[in-house]
Amino acid sequence: MSWPRHKFNAIRTECDGIKFPSKLERRCYEKLKLERAAGKVLFFLRQVPIHFISGTKYVVDFLVFNVDGSVQFLEARGMSTAVWKIKQRMLEAEYPMIKVDFFR
């Protein structure tokens, strides 16, 4: 299968019929599946949009619901871009209770 080239040369891949923009995001998905099977994670959602007052939106890679009742926003990110840094500041300003963790 031939996909268009990724802007950061990430290699697009597929797992369980789901297309991922990078191997890193696929590895994060596979890790979360293992944690769910082991009983550490109740469930997780992919590509969850967070809307800002300005009308801009940020899509977090994974929203993870842990067995201890905590919720984790997880981003599979190999590099931080200028756009990401702006959206991160917007996220912190509008939703101070949300902390994004990184899977690397």
C-alpha positions as CSV (number, residue, x, y, z in Angstrom):
1,M,0.0,0.0,0.0
2,S,1.3,3.4,-0.9
3,W,0.5,6.3,1.3
4,P,1.6,9.9,0.8
5,R,4.8,10.9,2.4
6,H,4.6,12.2,6.0
7,K,5.8,15.7,6.7
8,F,8.3,14.5,9.3
9,N,9.3,11.3,7.4
10,A,7.4,9.2,9.9
11,I,6.6,5.8,8.5
12,R,2.9,5.1,8.3
13,T,1.8,1.7,9.4
14,E,-1.3,-0.4,10.2
15,C,-2.3,-2.6,13.1
16,D,-5.7,-4.3,13.7
17,G,-7.0,-2.6,10.6
18,I,-6.2,0.8,12.1
19,K,-4.0,3.1,10.1
20,F,-1.4,5.0,12.2
21,P,0.6,8.0,11.0
22,S,3.8,6.6,12.6
23,K,5.4,3.5,14.1
24,L,5.6,5.4,17.4
25,E,1.8,5.8,17.6
26,R,1.3,2.2,16.7
27,R,3.7,1.1,19.4
28,C,1.8,3.2,21.9
29,Y,-1.5,1.6,20.8
30,E,0.0,-1.9,21.1
31,K,1.3,-1.1,24.6
32,L,-2.1,0.2,25.7
33,K,-3.7,-3.0,24.4
34,L,-1.3,-5.1,26.5
35,E,-2.0,-2.9,29.6
36,R,-5.7,-3.4,29.0
37,A,-5.2,-7.2,28.7
38,A,-3.2,-7.1,32.0
39,G,-5.9,-5.2,33.8
40,K,-3.9,-2.0,34.3
41,V,-6.1,0.0,31.9
42,L,-9.9,-0.1,31.7
43,F,-10.1,1.2,28.2
44,F,-8.7,3.9,25.9
45,L,-9.9,6.1,23.1
46,R,-8.0,7.2,20.0
47,Q,-7.8,10.6,18.4
48,V,-9.9,12.5,20.9
49,P,-10.6,16.2,19.9
50,I,-10.3,19.0,22.5
51,H,-11.9,22.2,21.4
52,F,-10.6,25.6,22.3
53,I,-12.7,28.8,22.8
54,S,-11.0,30.3,19.8
55,G,-12.5,27.6,17.6
56,T,-9.2,25.8,17.2
57,K,-9.0,22.1,18.1
58,Y,-6.3,19.8,19.3
59,V,-6.6,16.1,18.8
60,V,-4.9,14.0,21.5
61,D,-3.6,10.6,20.3
62,F,-5.0,8.6,23.3
63,L,-7.3,9.2,26.2
64,V,-6.6,6.4,28.7
65,F,-8.9,5.4,31.6
66,N,-6.9,3.6,34.3
67,V,-8.3,1.1,36.8
68,D,-7.5,3.4,39.6
69,G,-10.0,5.9,38.3
70,S,-7.4,8.3,36.8
71,V,-7.6,9.6,33.2
72,Q,-4.4,10.2,31.2
73,F,-4.0,12.2,28.0
74,L,-1.3,10.5,26.0
75,E,0.5,11.9,23.0
76,A,2.8,9.8,20.8
77,R,5.2,12.5,19.7
78,G,8.7,12.1,18.4
79,M,9.3,15.8,18.1
80,S,7.7,19.1,19.3
81,T,6.8,21.5,16.6
82,A,6.1,25.2,16.9
83,V,2.3,24.5,16.3
84,W,2.3,21.9,19.0
85,K,4.0,24.3,21.5
86,I,1.3,26.9,20.7
87,K,-1.5,24.4,21.2
88,Q,0.1,23.1,24.4
89,R,0.1,26.6,25.8
90,M,-3.5,27.1,24.8
91,L,-4.4,23.8,26.4
92,E,-2.7,24.7,29.7
93,A,-4.4,28.1,29.7
94,E,-8.0,26.9,28.9
95,Y,-7.9,23.5,30.6
96,P,-5.3,23.7,33.5
97,M,-6.5,20.4,34.9
98,I,-5.4,18.5,31.7
99,K,-1.8,17.3,31.6
100,V,-0.6,15.7,28.4
101,D,1.9,12.8,28.9
102,F,4.2,11.8,26.1
103,F,4.9,8.3,24.8
104,R,8.4,8.2,23.2
